[in-house]
Amino acid sequence: MRTIVGLCVALGLAATASTASAADPFYQGKRLSILINFAAGGPTDIEGRLFAKHIGTHIEGKPNIIVQNMDGAGGVVGTGYLGEVAPKDGTMVGYLTAAGWLYVVDPARFRVDIRNYEPVAYLPGTTVHYVRTDVKPGMKGPTDIAKAQDLVGGGLSVDTPKDITMRLAFDMLGVPYKYVTGYRSSARARLALQRGEINYHAESPPAYRSVVEPSMTKEGMVIPVFYDGIEGGPADKAVRKMVEGLPIGTFPELYEKIKGKKPSGPQWEMYNTINSVNGPMQRLILLPPGAPKEAVAALQKAVQRLNEDKAFAEDAMKTIKFVPEYTADPNLKQEVRDLLTLKPEMSAALTAYMKAANK
């Protein structure tokens, strides 16, 4: 009798332990690495580390959070690593800039199709363009860019959105310029601008507000010129919140002030396409293909909670002067896949334009 009772107790304890184990949060006892596809000190890094600082408190199981930067090729290296090499068990998630855009302009560069990655969330974004005030004949306001002489624009890579929109803006306005690219991060390009090696650059709002505005703008070294965006576009409302208070408008608004008409033509169509793809999902938070559904669900829930976190909002306002509002829901995968598609003729036009930068 005692043997039977003891066996029943043992089975009961085992069942209880099994139930408790099954109920454990996915990230219980785990470590989560957040991979940032640009170098430390740049806008993606600033924003990604802010995300990493707060997301852990919202993930059930409270995993340890570490940040890993993997820059190179305008974000391609880190994005590719996430799909090809990173563990597929949910312990590494990418906080990536321009990953979607880099894919649509040249899918062949990725050995793993980005459409097969597991999206957790995305964040709309923009880029603030700024110029040194000592560019001849003197830059006092945004429309002065139309008269700029000896303009030298600096960027990260010929295929990054901000490099392309910078060149397109100069070409549409008819401003002569020299283009220098290959800086591994915005922080390095910013230093080059301070040294006078270049005199025009563009950065995401986090870096502009936290680094450029308090120092370079305040000291009179630079002024903002415009920000990338399209009135009424898919990211328009979110983007305007990011740049609220800056004394600039969108490129189309600047173009109309200078030219007296709205932009049009093939180059405008390219600019419009970039903002239609990269604007809504400038930041993509992705897990590698094949990551557990439990990991996707746990992180999406955490991001949704992050959006309601007052401490995160306060920290964001102090650090980057706006509060990111991430989109994270179970239907995200199809939405992202739909955005990652370009018409063949537009893809060919953009490819030709990027190749022309090297000539």
Buried (B, 14 or more C-beta within 10 A) or exposed (E): EEEEEEEEEEEEEEEEEEEEEEEEBBBEEBEBBBBBBBBBBBBBBBBBBBBBBBBBBBBBBBBEBEBEBBBBBBBBBBBBBBBEEBEBBBBBBBBBBBBBBBBBBBBEEBEBEBBEBBBBBBBBBBBBBBBBBEBEEEBEEBBBBBEBEEBBBBBBBBBBBBBBBBBBBBBBBEBEBEBBBEBBBBBBBBBBBBEEEBBBBBBBBBBBBBBBBEEBBEEEBBBBBBBBBBEEBBBBEBBBBBBEEBEBBBBBBBBBBBEEEEBEEEBBBBBBBBBBBBBBBBBBBBBBBEBBEEBBBBBBBBBBBBBEBEEBBEBBEEBBBBBBBBBBEEEBBEBBBEBBEBEEEBBEBBEEBBEEBEE
